[in-house]
Amino acid sequence: MSVNLWIILLGGLATYLTRIGGHIVLSRFDSIHPRVQAGLEAVPAAVLTTLVAPAAMNGGPAEWSALLVAAFVCLRAPMFIGFVAGAAVLIAMRHWLA
């Protein structure tokens, strides 16, 4: 097997083990403390921030427009709709500005 295939397989295994590990640990408890619950509910927003922040700092007009549209839509609609709206604006702006 090639080195690339080994890297892919081991990376997939590591990802699987970290994901299933969280489920195994949390399944041992009857109830979750409210602070832990709040922390777990904040994870998706934290991950999204780590993806958006570099684009906001290093981006141009297309990225800034997409961020503004996504933020505005997220205030009035579910986060997924805001994400789709921001992605659509980003794609359109990159096409038109290129």
MODELLER restraints for C-alpha pairs under 7 A, 6 or more apart:
rsr = mdl.restraints
at = mdl.atoms
rsr.add(forms.Gaussian(group=physical.xy_distance, feature=features.Distance(at['CA:55:A'], at['CA:63:A']), mean=6.43, stdev=0.5))
rsr.add(forms.Gaussian(group=physical.xy_distance, feature=features.Distance(at['CA:56:A'], at['CA:63:A']), mean=6.73, stdev=0.5))
rsr.add(forms.Gaussian(group=physical.xy_distance, feature=features.Distance(at['CA:56:A'], at['CA:64:A']), mean=6.39, stdev=0.5))
rsr.add(forms.Gaussian(group=physical.xy_distance, feature=features.Distance(at['CA:62:A'], at['CA:90:A']), mean=5.61, stdev=0.5))
rsr.add(forms.Gaussian(group=physical.xy_distance, feature=features.Distance(at['CA:62:A'], at['CA:93:A']), mean=5.11, stdev=0.5))
rsr.add(forms.Gaussian(group=physical.xy_distance, feature=features.Distance(at['CA:62:A'], at['CA:94:A']), mean=5.97, stdev=0.5))
rsr.add(forms.Gaussian(group=physical.xy_distance, feature=features.Distance(at['CA:63:A'], at['CA:90:A']), mean=6.03, stdev=0.5))
rsr.add(forms.Gaussian(group=physical.xy_distance, feature=features.Distance(at['CA:66:A'], at['CA:86:A']), mean=4.52, stdev=0.5))
rsr.add(forms.Gaussian(group=physical.xy_distance, feature=features.Distance(at['CA:66:A'], at['CA:87:A']), mean=6.73, stdev=0.5))
rsr.add(forms.Gaussian(group=physical.xy_distance, feature=features.Distance(at['CA:66:A'], at['CA:89:A']), mean=5.21, stdev=0.5))
rsr.add(forms.Gaussian(group=physical.xy_distance, feature=features.Distance(at['CA:66:A'], at['CA:90:A']), mean=5.08, stdev=0.5))
rsr.add(forms.Gaussian(group=physical.xy_distance, feature=features.Distance(at['CA:67:A'], at['CA:86:A']), mean=6.17, stdev=0.5))
rsr.add(forms.Gaussian(group=physical.xy_distance, feature=features.Distance(at['CA:69:A'], at['CA:85:A']), mean=6.89, stdev=0.5))
rsr.add(forms.Gaussian(group=physical.xy_distance, feature=features.Distance(at['CA:69:A'], at['CA:86:A']), mean=5.75, stdev=0.5))
rsr.add(forms.Gaussian(group=physical.xy_distance, feature=features.Distance(at['CA:70:A'], at['CA:82:A']), mean=4.61, stdev=0.5))
rsr.add(forms.Gaussian(group=physical.xy_distance, feature=features.Distance(at['CA:70:A'], at['CA:83:A']), mean=5.95, stdev=0.5))
rsr.add(forms.Gaussian(group=physical.xy_distance, feature=features.Distance(at['CA:70:A'], at['CA:85:A']), mean=5.92, stdev=0.5))
rsr.add(forms.Gaussian(group=physical.xy_distance, feature=features.Distance(at['CA:70:A'], at['CA:86:A']), mean=4.45, stdev=0.5))
rsr.add(forms.Gaussian(group=physical.xy_distance, feature=features.Distance(at['CA:71:A'], at['CA:82:A']), mean=6.86, stdev=0.5))
rsr.add(forms.Gaussian(group=physical.xy_distance, feature=features.Distance(at['CA:73:A'], at['CA:82:A']), mean=4.92, stdev=0.5))
rsr.add(forms.Gaussian(group=physical.xy_distance, feature=features.Distance(at['CA:74:A'], at['CA:82:A']), mean=4.75, stdev=0.5))
